[in-house]
Amino acid sequence: METLEPTIQGFSGDGSKSPTPASADDRSKLADGAPGAASDLLGPPAANRHRLQDERSAITHHFAFGGHEGYLTVGLYPNGQPGEIFIRMAKAGSTIAGLMECFGTVVSVSLQHGVPLKVLCDKLSHTRFEPSGWTGNAEIGYAKSIMDYLFRWMELRFLSGKQLSLFGQGNGEISAGGELAPGPVDDSQSLYDIGDAPPCVACGGLMKPSGTCCTCVNCGQTSGCS
């Protein structure tokens, strides 16, 4: 069986095209310039997607601030690392609900393609836009945005080894046996109860309602009773 040599179309003297055998130099140039060649690979390497098993463990966390309420569900790999997230806002059908569902899909695909959770937390924590407000979580306090709250919570839950706790129970850490060890109680409840109290005229700090007056949580100055 005959083998076909690659040819390059050339022009003869009378203007007609005549096929001529390609030289070794010509074939090497074609190979070097071929699309997909290793020398032209300027983008990142292709990543393999590692999907979660059909039955997986998950954690659902409720959050509410800035007039919005929602639920964050984190699906876990067998080793306990996050592999997907679902963000469901209470206002079904709203624009923010649709955006958060699509954003959850993007984060899930990123995690399954090997993007570290720490990279996502560093990029999206402390982003500032509305809605924002006090969250009721002692470890987080004021959330600058939904993204800020979600990724600060996941950083605390999956990267720092700390378990978020409710007010009055103090901070806690997860022991080797998976039990919550109680920690010291902080003053974050006072920040949560501030509401619309005015700033202190003496030090400029936040004041806390106390009966018909307001008391500064920093210096103890009162606003005066009416």
ChimeraX attribute file (.defattr): number of C-alpha atoms within 10 A of each C-alpha:
attribute: neighborCount
match mode: 1-to-1
recipient: residues
	/A:1	3
	/A:2	4
	/A:3	5
	/A:4	7
	/A:5	11
	/A:6	12
	/A:7	14
	/A:8	14
	/A:9	11
	/A:10	13
	/A:11	12
	/A:12	10
	/A:13	8
	/A:14	6
	/A:15	8
	/A:16	8
	/A:17	11
	/A:18	12
	/A:19	12
	/A:20	13
	/A:21	13
	/A:22	13
	/A:23	12
	/A:24	8
	/A:25	9
	/A:26	14
	/A:27	14
	/A:28	11
	/A:29	10
	/A:30	10
	/A:31	11
	/A:32	14
	/A:33	11
	/A:34	12
	/A:35	11
	/A:36	9
	/A:37	10
	/A:38	9
	/A:39	10
	/A:40	11
	/A:41	10
	/A:42	7
	/A:43	6
	/A:44	6
	/A:45	7
	/A:46	7
	/A:47	10
	/A:48	9
	/A:49	12
	/A:50	13
	/A:51	14
	/A:52	16
	/A:53	11
	/A:54	5
	/A:55	9
	/A:56	12
	/A:57	13
	/A:58	16
	/A:59	11
	/A:60	12
	/A:61	13
	/A:62	11
	/A:63	16
	/A:64	19
	/A:65	18
	/A:66	15
	/A:67	8
	/A:68	15
	/A:69	13
	/A:70	16
	/A:71	16
	/A:72	18
	/A:73	16
	/A:74	20
	/A:75	22
	/A:76	19
	/A:77	18
	/A:78	12
	/A:79	6
	/A:80	12
	/A:81	14
	/A:82	22
	/A:83	24
	/A:84	22
	/A:85	23
	/A:86	19
	/A:87	22
	/A:88	19
	/A:89	22
	/A:90	13
	/A:91	13
	/A:92	10
	/A:93	9
	/A:94	10
	/A:95	9
	/A:96	14
	/A:97	17
	/A:98	16
	/A:99	12
	/A:100	17
	/A:101	15
	/A:102	14
	/A:103	15
	/A:104	20
	/A:105	15
	/A:106	13
	/A:107	18
	/A:108	20
	/A:109	17
	/A:110	17
	/A:111	21
	/A:112	19
	/A:113	16
	/A:114	13
	/A:115	14
	/A:116	12
	/A:117	20
	/A:118	14
	/A:119	9
	/A:120	15
	/A:121	19
	/A:122	12
	/A:123	13
	/A:124	18
	/A:125	20
	/A:126	17
	/A:127	14
	/A:128	14
	/A:129	12
	/A:130	11
	/A:131	14
	/A:132	20
	/A:133	19
	/A:134	19
	/A:135	18
	/A:136	20
	/A:137	20
	/A:138	23
	/A:139	20
	/A:140	16
	/A:141	16
	/A:142	18
	/A:143	26
	/A:144	20
	/A:145	20
	/A:146	26
	/A:147	22
	/A:148	21
	/A:149	26
	/A:150	19
	/A:151	20
	/A:152	20
	/A:153	21
	/A:154	17
	/A:155	19
	/A:156	15
	/A:157	15
	/A:158	15
	/A:159	14
	/A:160	10
	/A:161	13
	/A:162	19
	/A:163	17
	/A:164	20
	/A:165	17
	/A:166	12
	/A:167	17
	/A:168	13
	/A:169	14
	/A:170	18
	/A:171	20
	/A:172	18
	/A:173	18
	/A:174	15
	/A:175	11
	/A:176	7
	/A:177	6
	/A:178	8
	/A:179	11
	/A:180	16
	/A:181	13
	/A:182	13
	/A:183	12
	/A:184	9
	/A:185	14
	/A:186	14
	/A:187	12
	/A:188	17
	/A:189	16
	/A:190	14
	/A:191	17
	/A:192	18
	/A:193	14
	/A:194	19
	/A:195	13
	/A:196	10
	/A:197	17
	/A:198	17
	/A:199	16
	/A:200	21
	/A:201	13
	/A:202	13
	/A:203	12
	/A:204	12
	/A:205	16
	/A:206	21
	/A:207	28
	/A:208	24
	/A:209	19
	/A:210	14
	/A:211	8
	/A:212	9
	/A:213	14
	/A:214	22
	/A:215	22
	/A:216	24
	/A:217	18
	/A:218	13
	/A:219	14
	/A:220	15
	/A:221	16
	/A:222	18
	/A:223	20
	/A:224	9
	/A:225	9
	/A:226	5
